[in-house]
């Protein structure tokens, strides 16, 4: 023991005293105890936290649910270790086990939180490394040497200094704010979605406003946290804002148009609309475009501005009932009353045709090949398609016409030839 102490003294390394060793042993015991408390908290309170989060976070729960027990375990240990570090002036030797455990627990907590909200791995690992180094340095003697070194590496541009310390601070602030914005928007979105006082359109509008508000608040909070003076960029920001305004006028126009559509409720998710050649039901009203799903399963993304400036047919704006016109032609020599009764029966027997308003049969014209009719039938689910209703009614009508002996007329032409015999005689030769 004396030989080792003499070697350390000759090497310039301070020999720990008996009191330092005892204090380090106590710190190690506290570390083990607090890690055990963290494990116990994760096992006992973790399932309850998972149930609570599933009930209050909705779709977000599926992302963070597998990580909640680990977050609670490491977070509890990190909190207890931080309290222990602040409660007593530990020596550098005793601060080593506390610093290692505190840095590792905090880094693991940050890892599960950031990965749970979709932060990329490289950003998550960078922040974890910074958190570990900062907390470990704080435990063994302070951050001043590290911050002084990082601040010394940099350049001065005008009246501002760009250093490695500023870069690290900016990176950590941006990543943390992005994670908080993602988490808050998802939780707020689920809370708004569960509000019974709002209809679906108002819920979408409230979710979009809440998302924009969260981004704006995070932006100004980050500017204040980083100490960036916006007055220095007044002239530049004016010119830049003008350029961005011209370049993004379509994007901003689509954003405002989408908000107006949600506010006046002229187009809502679930409505059946026709815009130009696109026909289908509205799946989602986004920031830039409206998603319209056709009966073929294709999803058309129509810019919000087009729905504000072009003519749009909304089949379910004030009433979901839609009238379907089915043209039918019967021959002139049939029993017209019987044919019309069979047309009405085919419409009534179709399962999607409504009983009220009642279907009807109109005689529309005396055509060249037969008597023209239209079967007028009402449906209440246009998103399920219109062509299949016509097909069902016409199929039923085909078999009822067959049973009644009524033929379906088709185009026929009769040619009358006059002077046939004269045409067959040979013309006299000159």
Buried (B, 14 or more C-beta within 10 A) or exposed (E): EEEEEEEEEEEEEEEBEEEBEEBBEEBBEBBEEBBEBBBEBBEEBBEEBBEEBBEEBBEBBEBBBEBBBBBBBBBBBBBBBBEBBEEEEBBBBBBBBBBBBBBBBBBBBBBBBBBBBEBEEEBBBBBBEBBBBBBBBBBBBEBEEBBEEBEEEBEEEEEEEEBEBBEBBBBBBBBBBBBBBBBBBBBBBBBBBEEEEBEEBBBBBBBBBBBBEBBEBBEEEBEEEEEEEEEEEEEEEEEEEEEEEEEEEEBEBBBEBBBEBBEEBBBBBEBBBBBEEBBBBBBEBBEBBBBBBBBEEEEBEBBBBBBBEEEBEBBBBEEBBBEBEBEBBBBEEBEBEBBBBBBBBBBBEBEBBBEEEEBBBEEBEEEEEBBBBBBBBBBEBBBEBBEEBBEBBBEBBEEBBEEEEBEEBEEEEEEEEEEEEEEEEEEEEE
